[in-house]
Structure formats: structure tokens, C-alpha cells
């Protein structure tokens, strides 16, 4: 009898242990709500784009005369002052041309003097009726023609002097040499287009970004808006700028219309270089200390499977929504804001461990969080979806509720 009793007790203990194990496993495998509390934060709405960093102004330095580069006085990255000598062309041929023009000028002057003597002499003879009027006018014409030739010779000398002066290349501005396109001994030919010898940027401590903004977003962009950007060379450093100009010349590339936007930036550390690519975040609006929730809450769409998995057979009626008084000022502000994105949305909140459907009004979004204009109060737990914890490996998974299958 005692032996049978012992067997019964052992079986009872094993049964209770098995029941406890399966009860624990079922509890551990049961889903839980994924929640997010309504809280105050700053919602920043941005437009992303890319642009190229360039100097505010840069000058291409060329030459108006042809010749061989005799001497270079400046190189890449050199700082230059206005009027400082950059390069010199071989001047031998130009000096010879100047001397030749001066000789021609002196010859023309002698001709003018000789023709003047003839004119005075013929004038006296004409007055004494010793020569005809035709001969006198012919002499006068020859003198006037020599005066025109004298003027032309003077211009030829001035042109030769200018060509000689142009053999000396000076900087027209204060700045930095960003490009040098010639070497000593190289021959440059000035034809219809003057060859570029140097490119000089006026300054590099203040620069600008040229960005192209899509036509769908250009209406939101205004002069004076702040811009945050990064460059690939300094991925962990953030830079700031300001929109300086929105240009009206659209660009059409593969049927995509964009508008150039100029962003002024400071480069006090001189670490930003011309030609760098800037990854831009143009701040369209910034709303500090507003009620917000995760955007994922708007995507939660519960199914019958979700209610069954949570042990819910039916839901109570959803109470009538009331707009919190704290959001009235922000709502009125958005009503007069052309950039407002106010709209109604359905979400679910957890009250007394029961999901309640609410219709709320939401506004601006930063892609992760969205502003709540009415329908919720701070601290309310909003449902994002369900979470599952696997008993076999301890891993967890979640889904928003619009997928009717469990995911691990």
C-alpha cells in the first residue's frame, strides 16, 4: 500500500511540474504591447540635398598676348595681393615691336613737317595766283592725310606699349591661387579666347554651397533658412550655413526640374576645400517642446489574430475625443502656416490595460517622430505593435499589427 502511495505522489509531482513548465512557457511566449509615451520634444522638418562647396568669387587670369612663359612668381595655394606679379612672358618680340612702332611714328612726324612746309609754300603761291586752286587743294589734302597717318602711328605705339605691359601678369584681386595651368617655358597663344593661366579665389574663410532643389520642395525654401551639412572628409563634424539666394534659372535634367540654391558658409578653420560635396539638411521648420509620438503608431492596424493573441474578445466603445487645451495655440499657429501638414490619423492607446482607438490630429514630422496637435495628452501610452519573446533562444521580435502572422 505504501509503495502504491509513493508512486501516486511521484506521478502527482511530475504532473504538477509539467503543468507548471508548460504554463510558464506559454506565459513567456505570450505577446506584449510595444508602447511609446506621448512626450514633448523638438520636431525638425528638413529637406535633404547635396551641393558643391565653392569660393564666393573666383577670377580666371588670362593673357591678351601670345608668347612663351618666361617666369612664374606664384604657385598653387599661394596668397596674393591685388596688383602683385604672377607671371612674365618673354618680352623680346614685344619690345622690338614697340621700337619699330616708335620709328614709324618719327617717320610720320617728319612727313607731316614736310607736308606742312609744302602747304605753306603753296598757299603763298596760290594767293599770288602763281598756281591753280586744284594744286593748292591737292597739297592741303596731302597734309591732312599725313596728319591722319600720324594719329594712326601714335595708336600703334600705344598698342605696342600695352602689349608689352600685358606680358606682365598681375593679380586683379586679393585671394588665393587655386589653379595654375601653365609652366615656365610653355607657349600660350591668345586668339579669340584668352588662355587661362591662373584661377584665384577671392577668399576661402567665407565660401558658398551650390545646391539643386527639386521643384516639389522649392516652395518651402526661403532665404535666411538655416542649413546643417556634413562633408565626407569630416563625417563626425557638423557645419552650419544659411540660404543666401534662390536663383530663378531652372535646370532640366531627364525631365527633372531643379532650382539652384546658394548657401553661404563660414570656413574659419580653413578645413573646407573648393569642390567638396556637402550633404545638406535644410531646416524648413523647427517646433520645440511639442507633443509627439513615433510615426510607427500611425501604422498600427490590429487584426482579429492580434486581439486573440492578447486575450481580447471585444473592445469597449471608444470615448468621444476632446482636444487638449495646451495644443490650441499651436493649432491656430499652423492654420496660418502655408507649410502646415496638419491631418487626422487613427492610433491606439493603452488605458487600463485595454487598447482604445483614438482619432488625433498630427502635424509636422521629422521622419521618425510626428507632432500631435490634438487628441492626446502627455504621458499617454501609445501602441506601436506587439513584441514576442521566444522561449528557445530568448530572442524577441515585434510587428506593427498590420501583418497577420507572428515573426521571430
HUGI-V664432 format. One record per pair of residues at least 12 apart in sequence whose ideal C-beta (glycine too) atoms are under 6 Angstrom apart, sorted by the first residue. I is the first residue (numbers start at 1). J is the second residue. Records with the same first field share a line. If there is no record, write none. Layout:
# HUGI-V664432
I->J / J
This chain:
# HUGI-V664432
25->391
28->391
29->391
31->309 / 386 / 388
32->387
33->350 / 383
34->384 / 385 / 387 / 398
35->381
36->294 / 382 / 384
37->379 / 381
38->291 / 293 / 376 / 378 / 380
40->289
41->292
42->288
43->287 / 290 / 292 / 364 / 366 / 371
44->286 / 366
45->284 / 285 / 364
46->281 / 283
47->217 / 282 / 284
48->281
49->211 / 213 / 280
50->277 / 279
51->209 / 210 / 211 / 278 / 280
52->210
53->207 / 209 / 272 / 276 / 278
54->274
55->201 / 207 / 274
56->208
57->202
58->199 / 201
59->173 / 200
60->196 / 199
61->197 / 198
62->194 / 195 / 196
63->188 / 190
64->166 / 190
65->163 / 166 / 190
66->189 / 190
67->89 / 90
68->90 / 187
69->182 / 184 / 186
70->88 / 89 / 90
71->88
72->87 / 184
73->85 / 86
74->86 / 177
76->177 / 180
78->177
79->176
80->171
81->174
82->171 / 173 / 174
83->170
84->171
85->170
86->169 / 171 / 198
87->169
88->168
89->167
91->167
94->163 / 164 / 167
97->160
98->160 / 164
101->156 / 157 / 160
102->157
104->153
105->153 / 157
108->149 / 150 / 153
111->146
112->146 / 150
115->142 / 143 / 146
118->139
119->139 / 140 / 143
122->136 / 139
173->202
175->200 / 201 / 202
176->201 / 204
177->198 / 200
178->199 / 201
179->199
180->198
181->196 / 197
182->197
204->267
205->267 / 268
207->265 / 267
208->262 / 264
209->263 / 278
211->261 / 280
212->258
213->259 / 261
214->258
215->257
218->259
220->284 / 339
223->243
225->243 / 282
226->283
227->241 / 263 / 280 / 282
228->240 / 281
229->278 / 279 / 280
230->279
231->276 / 278
241->263 / 265
242->264
243->263
244->262 / 264
245->262
246->261
247->260
285->364
290->371
291->372
292->369 / 371
293->372 / 382
295->370
296->384 / 400
297->347 / 382 / 384
298->345
299->400
300->348 / 383 / 385 / 400 / 401
301->401 / 402
302->401
303->404
305->404
306->401
318->356 / 357
321->359 / 375
323->374
324->377
327->373 / 374
331->373
334->363
341->363 / 364
342->361 / 363 / 373
344->359 / 361
345->360 / 362
346->359
347->360 / 382
348->383
349->380 / 382
350->381 / 383
355->383
358->375
360->372 / 375 / 376
361->373 / 374 / 375
385->398 / 399 / 400 / 401
390->408
